[in-house]
Amino acid sequence: MKRYIAPVLIGLIGSAVLISLGVWQVQRLAWKEAILAEIESGILAAPVPVPQSPDPADDQYLPVRVTGQPDPRELHFLVSTRKLGPGFRIITAFETDTGRRLLLDHGFVPTDAKTAPRPPQLLTVTGNLHWPEERDRFTPENDPETNYWYAREVPLLAKELNTEPTLVIAREITPADPSITPLPVDTTGIPNDHLGYAVTWFGLAACWLGMTALQLWRISRRNP
């Protein structure tokens, strides 16, 4: 019997550790889903005027409504969506009816409509404030000379277009431009991988127990 003690202890302790990690990830999944639900409800809340000095931490995703006119100059951000395919986000300066200059993300246009004329007109925009973090070591450098942009870095864009460092992502624009499809803020870009991690830990625990059972079977086949 002594020869079984060490494999049994190793099997039970190892599987217990792996199962506890899986349970922890399930708990983290419930926590993350609650956070995402709270963010989603905040995104879709009743819009308010843009704060005078919005804070990237406190006002992230704040629903706002603003009226004004976009500048003619556009910045084109390369993007690809599952439903719409490849194309460009259109971002302009937006001069409000109160005299502020903000950044406005109008939405998506297909590649062949990137340079289509879009005459400035008075717009009412309902959307959300956002300070995206899209740059990592794989992101190409923006190319202002050819108007190809890859990351919405709000301070850089504000300097480029002479605006406040405040970006409004349009959810609805009135009157609507049929050539532009808004890409509103949602929670799809917030990672939630806890279910996958939980399945991995539970799978490893099952493998650990299986290997332990195999080891015990091998020991039982040996001569005493």
PyRosetta script that sets phi, psi and omega in degrees:
from pyrosetta import init, pose_from_sequence

init()
pose = pose_from_sequence("MKRYIAPVLIGLIGSAVLISLGVWQVQRLAWKEAILAEIESGILAAPVPVPQSPDPADDQYLPVRVTGQPDPRELHFLVSTRKLGPGFRIITAFETDTGRRLLLDHGFVPTDAKTAPRPPQLLTVTGNLHWPEERDRFTPENDPETNYWYAREVPLLAKELNTEPTLVIAREITPADPSITPLPVDTTGIPNDHLGYAVTWFGLAACWLGMTALQLWRISRRNP")
pose.set_psi(1, -29.1)
pose.set_omega(1, -176.0)
pose.set_phi(2, -61.2)
pose.set_psi(2, -31.6)
pose.set_omega(2, -177.4)
pose.set_phi(3, -68.9)
pose.set_psi(3, -15.6)
pose.set_omega(3, 178.5)
pose.set_phi(4, -88.0)
pose.set_psi(4, -18.3)
pose.set_omega(4, -170.4)
pose.set_phi(5, -62.6)
pose.set_psi(5, -50.9)
pose.set_omega(5, -176.3)
pose.set_phi(6, -62.0)
pose.set_psi(6, -49.4)
pose.set_omega(6, 178.9)
pose.set_phi(7, -61.2)
pose.set_psi(7, -37.9)
pose.set_omega(7, 179.7)
pose.set_phi(8, -65.2)
pose.set_psi(8, -45.1)
pose.set_omega(8, 179.6)
pose.set_phi(9, -62.3)
pose.set_psi(9, -45.1)
pose.set_omega(9, 179.3)
pose.set_phi(10, -61.9)
pose.set_psi(10, -41.6)
pose.set_omega(10, -179.6)
pose.set_phi(11, -65.4)
pose.set_psi(11, -43.8)
pose.set_omega(11, -178.0)
pose.set_phi(12, -69.9)
pose.set_psi(12, -44.1)
pose.set_omega(12, -178.9)
pose.set_phi(13, -65.6)
pose.set_psi(13, -46.7)
pose.set_omega(13, -179.2)
pose.set_phi(14, -61.6)
pose.set_psi(14, -44.5)
pose.set_omega(14, -179.6)
pose.set_phi(15, -67.7)
pose.set_psi(15, -35.7)
pose.set_omega(15, 178.5)
pose.set_phi(16, -63.1)
pose.set_psi(16, -42.3)
pose.set_omega(16, 178.4)
pose.set_phi(17, -62.8)
pose.set_psi(17, -45.2)
pose.set_omega(17, -177.9)
pose.set_phi(18, -67.0)
pose.set_psi(18, -39.9)
pose.set_omega(18, 178.6)
pose.set_phi(19, -65.9)
pose.set_psi(19, -39.7)
pose.set_omega(19, 179.2)
pose.set_phi(20, -63.3)
pose.set_psi(20, -36.6)
pose.set_omega(20, 176.5)
pose.set_phi(21, -65.6)
pose.set_psi(21, -39.0)
pose.set_omega(21, 176.8)
pose.set_phi(22, -64.2)
pose.set_psi(22, -42.7)
pose.set_omega(22, 177.8)
pose.set_phi(23, -62.9)
pose.set_psi(23, -39.6)
pose.set_omega(23, 178.4)
pose.set_phi(24, -61.3)
pose.set_psi(24, -40.6)
pose.set_omega(24, 178.8)
pose.set_phi(25, -67.8)
pose.set_psi(25, -34.0)
pose.set_omega(25, 175.6)
pose.set_phi(26, -64.2)
pose.set_psi(26, -40.9)
pose.set_omega(26, 176.8)
pose.set_phi(27, -64.2)
pose.set_psi(27, -40.6)
pose.set_omega(27, 177.1)
pose.set_phi(28, -64.4)
pose.set_psi(28, -35.7)
pose.set_omega(28, 177.9)
pose.set_phi(29, -61.1)
pose.set_psi(29, -45.9)
pose.set_omega(29, 178.8)
pose.set_phi(30, -62.4)
pose.set_psi(30, -40.7)
pose.set_omega(30, 178.1)
pose.set_phi(31, -63.0)
pose.set_psi(31, -45.7)
pose.set_omega(31, -178.4)
pose.set_phi(32, -65.7)
pose.set_psi(32, -40.0)
pose.set_omega(32, 179.6)
pose.set_phi(33, -63.9)
pose.set_psi(33, -36.0)
pose.set_omega(33, 176.8)
pose.set_phi(34, -66.4)
pose.set_psi(34, -40.9)
pose.set_omega(34, 178.2)
pose.set_phi(35, -63.3)
pose.set_psi(35, -44.6)
pose.set_omega(35, -179.2)
pose.set_phi(36, -64.3)
pose.set_psi(36, -39.0)
pose.set_omega(36, 178.3)
pose.set_phi(37, -64.4)
pose.set_psi(37, -38.3)
pose.set_omega(37, 178.7)
pose.set_phi(38, -66.6)
pose.set_psi(38, -42.9)
pose.set_omega(38, 178.8)
pose.set_phi(39, -63.2)
pose.set_psi(39, -43.9)
pose.set_omega(39, -178.3)
pose.set_phi(40, -61.8)
pose.set_psi(40, -42.3)
pose.set_omega(40, 179.2)
pose.set_phi(41, -65.7)
pose.set_psi(41, -35.0)
pose.set_omega(41, 177.1)
pose.set_phi(42, -68.5)
pose.set_psi(42, -38.1)
pose.set_omega(42, 179.4)
pose.set_phi(43, -60.7)
pose.set_psi(43, -38.1)
pose.set_omega(43, -174.4)
pose.set_phi(44, -96.1)
pose.set_psi(44, 10.4)
pose.set_omega(44, 179.8)
pose.set_phi(45, -69.6)
pose.set_psi(45, 172.8)
pose.set_omega(45, 179.6)
pose.set_phi(46, -63.0)
pose.set_psi(46, 132.4)
pose.set_omega(46, -177.2)
pose.set_phi(47, -71.1)
pose.set_psi(47, 151.3)
pose.set_omega(47, 178.6)
pose.set_phi(48, -127.0)
pose.set_psi(48, 166.5)
pose.set_omega(48, 173.4)
pose.set_phi(49, -62.3)
pose.set_psi(49, 153.4)
pose.set_omega(49, 177.6)
pose.set_phi(50, -64.8)
pose.set_psi(50, 125.8)
pose.set_omega(50, 178.6)
pose.set_phi(51, -56.8)
pose.set_psi(51, 154.2)
pose.set_omega(51, -178.3)
pose.set_phi(52, -64.9)
pose.set_psi(52, -38.5)
pose.set_omega(52, 178.1)
pose.set_phi(53, -133.4)
pose.set_psi(53, 77.3)
pose.set_omega(53, -175.8)
pose.set_phi(54, -64.5)
pose.set_psi(54, 145.8)
pose.set_omega(54, -178.7)
pose.set_phi(55, -108.6)
pose.set_psi(55, 127.4)
pose.set_omega(55, -177.4)
pose.set_phi(56, -59.0)
pose.set_psi(56, -27.4)
pose.set_omega(56, 179.0)
pose.set_phi(57, -83.8)
pose.set_psi(57, -50.1)
pose.set_omega(57, -174.7)
pose.set_phi(58, -77.7)
pose.set_psi(58, -28.2)
pose.set_omega(58, -173.2)
pose.set_phi(59, -109.4)
pose.set_psi(59, 12.0)
pose.set_omega(59, 175.7)
pose.set_phi(60, -58.9)
pose.set_psi(60, 127.8)
pose.set_omega(60, 179.7)
pose.set_phi(61, 73.3)
pose.set_psi(61, 7.6)
pose.set_omega(61, -178.7)
pose.set_phi(62, -57.8)
pose.set_psi(62, 126.2)
pose.set_omega(62, 176.9)
pose.set_phi(63, -74.5)
pose.set_psi(63, 129.9)
pose.set_omega(63, -175.6)
pose.set_phi(64, -135.4)
pose.set_psi(64, 162.1)
pose.set_omega(64, 171.6)
pose.set_phi(65, -135.3)
pose.set_psi(65, 134.1)
pose.set_omega(65, -175.6)
pose.set_phi(66, -146.6)
pose.set_psi(66, 145.4)
pose.set_omega(66, 179.5)
pose.set_phi(67, -118.1)
pose.set_psi(67, 139.9)
pose.set_omega(67, 179.8)
pose.set_phi(68, 171.8)
pose.set_psi(68, -159.1)
pose.set_omega(68, -175.6)
pose.set_phi(69, -135.2)
pose.set_psi(69, 132.3)
pose.set_omega(69, 178.2)
pose.set_phi(70, -77.1)
pose.set_psi(70, 149.9)
pose.set_omega(70, 172.5)
pose.set_phi(71, -72.1)
pose.set_psi(71, 155.0)
pose.set_omega(71, 179.5)
pose.set_phi(72, -66.3)
pose.set_psi(72, -31.2)
pose.set_omega(72, -176.7)
pose.set_phi(73, -70.1)
pose.set_psi(73, 130.8)
pose.set_omega(73, -179.8)
pose.set_phi(74, -116.2)
pose.set_psi(74, 145.8)
pose.set_omega(74, 167.5)
pose.set_phi(75, -107.6)
pose.set_psi(75, 134.8)
pose.set_omega(75, -174.0)
pose.set_phi(76, -110.3)
pose.set_psi(76, 118.4)
pose.set_omega(76, -176.4)
pose.set_phi(77, -108.5)
pose.set_psi(77, 119.2)
pose.set_omega(77, -178.8)
pose.set_phi(78, -64.6)
pose.set_psi(78, 131.0)
pose.set_omega(78, -178.2)
pose.set_phi(79, -150.9)
pose.set_psi(79, 154.5)
pose.set_omega(79, 174.5)
pose.set_phi(80, -137.4)
pose.set_psi(80, 131.2)
pose.set_omega(80, 179.1)
pose.set_phi(81, -119.2)
pose.set_psi(81, 155.7)
pose.set_omega(81, -178.0)
pose.set_phi(82, -63.8)
pose.set_psi(82, -39.0)
pose.set_omega(82, -176.2)
pose.set_phi(83, -84.7)
pose.set_psi(83, -38.2)
pose.set_omega(83, -171.2)
pose.set_phi(84, -100.9)
pose.set_psi(84, -14.8)
pose.set_omega(84, -179.1)
pose.set_phi(85, 81.0)
pose.set_psi(85, -161.0)
pose.set_omega(85, -177.9)
pose.set_phi(86, -77.4)
pose.set_psi(86, 149.4)
pose.set_omega(86, 178.1)
pose.set_phi(87, 178.1)
pose.set_psi(87, -150.3)
pose.set_omega(87, -175.2)
pose.set_phi(88, -139.4)
pose.set_psi(88, 141.8)
pose.set_omega(88, 164.5)
pose.set_phi(89, -80.6)
pose.set_psi(89, 143.1)
pose.set_omega(89, 177.4)
pose.set_phi(90, -107.0)
pose.set_psi(90, 119.1)
pose.set_omega(90, 176.6)
pose.set_phi(91, -121.9)
pose.set_psi(91, 133.3)
pose.set_omega(91, 178.1)
pose.set_phi(92, -134.3)
pose.set_psi(92, 166.7)
pose.set_omega(92, 163.2)
pose.set_phi(93, -71.9)
pose.set_psi(93, 150.4)
pose.set_omega(93, -177.5)
pose.set_phi(94, -135.4)
pose.set_psi(94, 112.8)
pose.set_omega(94, -179.3)
pose.set_phi(95, -91.9)
pose.set_psi(95, 116.4)
pose.set_omega(95, -174.3)
pose.set_phi(96, -79.3)
pose.set_psi(96, 168.0)
pose.set_omega(96, 179.2)
pose.set_phi(97, -71.8)
pose.set_psi(97, -6.2)
pose.set_omega(97, 174.8)
pose.set_phi(98, -101.8)
pose.set_psi(98, 4.7)
pose.set_omega(98, 175.6)
pose.set_phi(99, 91.5)
pose.set_psi(99, 6.0)
pose.set_omega(99, 177.0)
pose.set_phi(100, -84.8)
pose.set_psi(100, 154.4)
pose.set_omega(100, 174.6)
pose.set_phi(101, -117.0)
pose.set_psi(101, 113.8)
pose.set_omega(101, -179.6)
pose.set_phi(102, -114.6)
pose.set_psi(102, 171.0)
pose.set_omega(102, 170.9)
pose.set_phi(103, -95.3)
pose.set_psi(103, 137.5)
pose.set_omega(103, 179.6)
pose.set_phi(104, -126.6)
pose.set_psi(104, 122.6)
pose.set_omega(104, 171.4)
pose.set_phi(105, -91.8)
pose.set_psi(105, 103.1)
pose.set_omega(105, -176.1)
pose.set_phi(106, -70.8)
pose.set_psi(106, -35.9)
pose.set_omega(106, -177.0)
pose.set_phi(107, 134.7)
pose.set_psi(107, -154.2)
pose.set_omega(107, -168.0)
pose.set_phi(108, -104.9)
pose.set_psi(108, 138.6)
pose.set_omega(108, 167.5)
pose.set_phi(109, -128.7)
pose.set_psi(109, 144.8)
pose.set_omega(109, 175.4)
pose.set_phi(110, -66.2)
pose.set_psi(110, 162.3)
pose.set_omega(110, -174.4)
pose.set_phi(111, -55.3)
pose.set_psi(111, -40.8)
pose.set_omega(111, -176.2)
pose.set_phi(112, -74.1)
pose.set_psi(112, -7.7)
pose.set_omega(112, 179.0)
pose.set_phi(113, -108.6)
pose.set_psi(113, 11.4)
pose.set_omega(113, -174.8)
pose.set_phi(114, -59.6)
pose.set_psi(114, -41.2)
pose.set_omega(114, -174.8)
pose.set_phi(115, -104.7)
pose.set_psi(115, 14.7)
pose.set_omega(115, 178.2)
pose.set_phi(116, -63.8)
pose.set_psi(116, 144.9)
pose.set_omega(116, 179.8)
pose.set_phi(117, -66.4)
pose.set_psi(117, 135.1)
pose.set_omega(117, 177.4)
pose.set_phi(118, -133.9)
pose.set_psi(118, 85.6)
pose.set_omega(118, -176.1)
pose.set_phi(119, -59.4)
pose.set_psi(119, 136.5)
pose.set_omega(119, 177.5)
pose.set_phi(120, -62.0)
pose.set_psi(120, 142.0)
pose.set_omega(120, 175.8)
pose.set_phi(121, -152.7)
pose.set_psi(121, 164.6)
pose.set_omega(121, -180.0)
pose.set_phi(122, -68.9)
pose.set_psi(122, 126.9)
pose.set_omega(122, -176.5)
pose.set_phi(123, -127.2)
pose.set_psi(123, 149.1)
pose.set_omega(123, 166.3)
pose.set_phi(124, -112.3)
pose.set_psi(124, 121.8)
pose.set_omega(124, -173.6)
pose.set_phi(125, -114.3)
pose.set_psi(125, 128.1)
pose.set_omega(125, 169.6)
pose.set_phi(126, -111.0)
pose.set_psi(126, 127.3)
pose.set_omega(126, -176.7)
pose.set_phi(127, -168.0)
pose.set_psi(127, -152.4)
pose.set_omega(127, -176.8)
pose.set_phi(128, -137.6)
pose.set_psi(128, 145.0)
pose.set_omega(128, 171.5)
pose.set_phi(129, -73.8)
pose.set_psi(129, 144.1)
pose.set_omega(129, -179.0)
pose.set_phi(130, -155.9)
pose.set_psi(130, 142.4)
pose.set_omega(130, 173.3)
pose.set_phi(131, -124.4)
pose.set_psi(131, 83.0)
pose.set_omega(131, -173.4)
pose.set_phi(132, -64.5)
pose.set_psi(132, 150.5)
pose.set_omega(132, 171.3)
pose.set_phi(133, -118.4)
pose.set_psi(133, 90.5)
pose.set_omega(133, -171.4)
pose.set_phi(134, -111.9)
pose.set_psi(134, -4.3)
pose.set_omega(134, -176.3)
pose.set_phi(135, -96.2)
pose.set_psi(135, 130.4)
pose.set_omega(135, 169.3)
pose.set_phi(136, -136.3)
pose.set_psi(136, -171.7)
pose.set_omega(136, -174.0)
pose.set_phi(137, -70.2)
pose.set_psi(137, -11.1)
pose.set_omega(137, 178.7)
pose.set_phi(138, -96.4)
pose.set_psi(138, -6.7)
pose.set_omega(138, -176.2)
pose.set_phi(139, -77.7)
pose.set_psi(139, 125.7)
pose.set_omega(139, 177.1)
pose.set_phi(140, -62.9)
pose.set_psi(140, 158.5)
pose.set_omega(140, 176.0)
pose.set_phi(141, -73.0)
pose.set_psi(141, 141.7)
pose.set_omega(141, 175.1)
pose.set_phi(142, -62.3)
pose.set_psi(142, 148.9)
pose.set_omega(142, -178.6)
pose.set_phi(143, -125.7)
pose.set_psi(143, 84.2)
pose.set_omega(143, -178.6)
pose.set_phi(144, -59.6)
pose.set_psi(144, -29.1)
pose.set_omega(144, -177.2)
pose.set_phi(145, -62.2)
pose.set_psi(145, -39.4)
pose.set_omega(145, -179.9)
pose.set_phi(146, -101.3)
pose.set_psi(146, 1.7)
pose.set_omega(146, -178.9)
pose.set_phi(147, 59.8)
pose.set_psi(147, 43.0)
pose.set_omega(147, 171.1)
pose.set_phi(148, -112.7)
pose.set_psi(148, 117.4)
pose.set_omega(148, -177.9)
pose.set_phi(149, -121.9)
pose.set_psi(149, 148.5)
pose.set_omega(149, -173.4)
pose.set_phi(150, -125.1)
pose.set_psi(150, -17.7)
pose.set_omega(150, -179.2)
pose.set_phi(151, -140.1)
pose.set_psi(151, 133.2)
pose.set_omega(151, 179.9)
pose.set_phi(152, -86.2)
pose.set_psi(152, 82.7)
pose.set_omega(152, 179.6)
pose.set_phi(153, -93.5)
pose.set_psi(153, 102.9)
pose.set_omega(153, -167.1)
pose.set_phi(154, -58.0)
pose.set_psi(154, -47.3)
pose.set_omega(154, 179.1)
pose.set_phi(155, -59.4)
pose.set_psi(155, -39.5)
pose.set_omega(155, 178.9)
pose.set_phi(156, -65.8)
pose.set_psi(156, -43.0)
pose.set_omega(156, -179.7)
pose.set_phi(157, -67.0)
pose.set_psi(157, -38.0)
pose.set_omega(157, 178.0)
pose.set_phi(158, -61.8)
pose.set_psi(158, -40.0)
pose.set_omega(158, 177.5)
pose.set_phi(159, -67.0)
pose.set_psi(159, -40.5)
pose.set_omega(159, -178.2)
pose.set_phi(160, -64.8)
pose.set_psi(160, -38.7)
pose.set_omega(160, -175.0)
pose.set_phi(161, -106.9)
pose.set_psi(161, 5.2)
pose.set_omega(161, 177.4)
pose.set_phi(162, 57.5)
pose.set_psi(162, 58.0)
pose.set_omega(162, -179.9)
pose.set_phi(163, -130.0)
pose.set_psi(163, 175.2)
pose.set_omega(163, 167.1)
pose.set_phi(164, -67.1)
pose.set_psi(164, 152.6)
pose.set_omega(164, 177.3)
pose.set_phi(165, -79.2)
pose.set_psi(165, 60.0)
pose.set_omega(165, -177.0)
pose.set_phi(166, -135.5)
pose.set_psi(166, 120.2)
pose.set_omega(166, -177.2)
pose.set_phi(167, -110.2)
pose.set_psi(167, 126.0)
pose.set_omega(167, 174.1)
pose.set_phi(168, -102.3)
pose.set_psi(168, 121.9)
pose.set_omega(168, 175.0)
pose.set_phi(169, -93.9)
pose.set_psi(169, 116.7)
pose.set_omega(169, -174.4)
pose.set_phi(170, -68.4)
pose.set_psi(170, 134.9)
pose.set_omega(170, 168.5)
pose.set_phi(171, -103.6)
pose.set_psi(171, -35.9)
pose.set_omega(171, 178.9)
pose.set_phi(172, -150.0)
pose.set_psi(172, 134.4)
pose.set_omega(172, 178.1)
pose.set_phi(173, -123.9)
pose.set_psi(173, 131.4)
pose.set_omega(173, 178.3)
pose.set_phi(174, -123.6)
pose.set_psi(174, 125.5)
pose.set_omega(174, -4.0)
pose.set_phi(175, -73.1)
pose.set_psi(175, 147.4)
pose.set_omega(175, -176.8)
pose.set_phi(176, -76.1)
pose.set_psi(176, 144.8)
pose.set_omega(176, 172.1)
pose.set_phi(177, -99.0)
pose.set_psi(177, 113.4)
pose.set_omega(177, -175.3)
pose.set_phi(178, -63.7)
pose.set_psi(178, -15.7)
pose.set_omega(178, -179.5)
pose.set_phi(179, -83.7)
pose.set_psi(179, -10.4)
pose.set_omega(179, -177.4)
pose.set_phi(180, -115.9)
pose.set_psi(180, 129.7)
pose.set_omega(180, 175.9)
pose.set_phi(181, -105.6)
pose.set_psi(181, 114.4)
pose.set_omega(181, 179.2)
pose.set_phi(182, -58.0)
pose.set_psi(182, 143.3)
pose.set_omega(182, 174.0)
pose.set_phi(183, -117.0)
pose.set_psi(183, 79.7)
pose.set_omega(183, -172.0)
pose.set_phi(184, -69.2)
pose.set_psi(184, 162.0)
pose.set_omega(184, 176.1)
pose.set_phi(185, -66.0)
pose.set_psi(185, 135.7)
pose.set_omega(185, 170.9)
pose.set_phi(186, -148.1)
pose.set_psi(186, -171.4)
pose.set_omega(186, -175.2)
pose.set_phi(187, -97.0)
pose.set_psi(187, 5.9)
pose.set_omega(187, -176.5)
pose.set_phi(188, -65.9)
pose.set_psi(188, -24.5)
pose.set_omega(188, -179.8)
pose.set_phi(189, -85.3)
pose.set_psi(189, -3.1)
pose.set_omega(189, 179.1)
pose.set_phi(190, -90.4)
pose.set_psi(190, 119.1)
pose.set_omega(190, -174.8)
pose.set_phi(191, -65.1)
pose.set_psi(191, 140.6)
pose.set_omega(191, 175.3)
pose.set_phi(192, -144.9)
pose.set_psi(192, 81.4)
pose.set_omega(192, -174.6)
pose.set_phi(193, -102.7)
pose.set_psi(193, 13.2)
pose.set_omega(193, -172.3)
pose.set_phi(194, -66.0)
pose.set_psi(194, -34.2)
pose.set_omega(194, 178.4)
pose.set_phi(195, -63.2)
pose.set_psi(195, -44.1)
pose.set_omega(195, 178.3)
pose.set_phi(196, -61.6)
pose.set_psi(196, -41.2)
pose.set_omega(196, 177.8)
pose.set_phi(197, -64.1)
pose.set_psi(197, -42.0)
pose.set_omega(197, 180.0)
pose.set_phi(198, -61.2)
pose.set_psi(198, -45.8)
pose.set_omega(198, 179.0)
pose.set_phi(199, -60.6)
pose.set_psi(199, -39.4)
pose.set_omega(199, 179.6)
pose.set_phi(200, -62.8)
pose.set_psi(200, -47.8)
pose.set_omega(200, -179.0)
pose.set_phi(201, -64.6)
pose.set_psi(201, -42.9)
pose.set_omega(201, 179.0)
pose.set_phi(202, -65.9)
pose.set_psi(202, -36.0)
pose.set_omega(202, 176.7)
pose.set_phi(203, -65.0)
pose.set_psi(203, -40.9)
pose.set_omega(203, 177.0)
pose.set_phi(204, -64.8)
pose.set_psi(204, -37.5)
pose.set_omega(204, 177.4)
pose.set_phi(205, -62.8)
pose.set_psi(205, -42.3)
pose.set_omega(205, 178.3)
pose.set_phi(206, -62.9)
pose.set_psi(206, -41.7)
pose.set_omega(206, 177.9)
pose.set_phi(207, -63.7)
pose.set_psi(207, -40.6)
pose.set_omega(207, 180.0)
pose.set_phi(208, -61.6)
pose.set_psi(208, -45.0)
pose.set_omega(208, 178.4)
pose.set_phi(209, -65.3)
pose.set_psi(209, -38.7)
pose.set_omega(209, 177.8)
pose.set_phi(210, -63.6)
pose.set_psi(210, -42.1)
pose.set_omega(210, 178.3)
pose.set_phi(211, -66.0)
pose.set_psi(211, -36.3)
pose.set_omega(211, 177.4)
pose.set_phi(212, -64.4)
pose.set_psi(212, -44.8)
pose.set_omega(212, 178.8)
pose.set_phi(213, -61.6)
pose.set_psi(213, -40.2)
pose.set_omega(213, 178.3)
pose.set_phi(214, -63.8)
pose.set_psi(214, -41.4)
pose.set_omega(214, 178.7)
pose.set_phi(215, -63.2)
pose.set_psi(215, -41.5)
pose.set_omega(215, 178.5)
pose.set_phi(216, -64.9)
pose.set_psi(216, -38.4)
pose.set_omega(216, 177.8)
pose.set_phi(217, -63.4)
pose.set_psi(217, -41.7)
pose.set_omega(217, 178.7)
pose.set_phi(218, -63.3)
pose.set_psi(218, -41.0)
pose.set_omega(218, 179.8)
pose.set_phi(219, -63.9)
pose.set_psi(219, -40.2)
pose.set_omega(219, -179.4)
pose.set_phi(220, -65.1)
pose.set_psi(220, -24.1)
pose.set_omega(220, -178.3)
pose.set_phi(221, -83.2)
pose.set_psi(221, -13.8)
pose.set_omega(221, -180.0)
pose.set_phi(222, -74.1)
pose.set_psi(222, 157.9)
pose.set_omega(222, 175.3)
pose.set_phi(223, -70.5)
pose.set_psi(223, 139.1)
pose.set_omega(223, 179.0)
pose.set_phi(224, -64.5)
pose.dump_pdb("model.pdb")
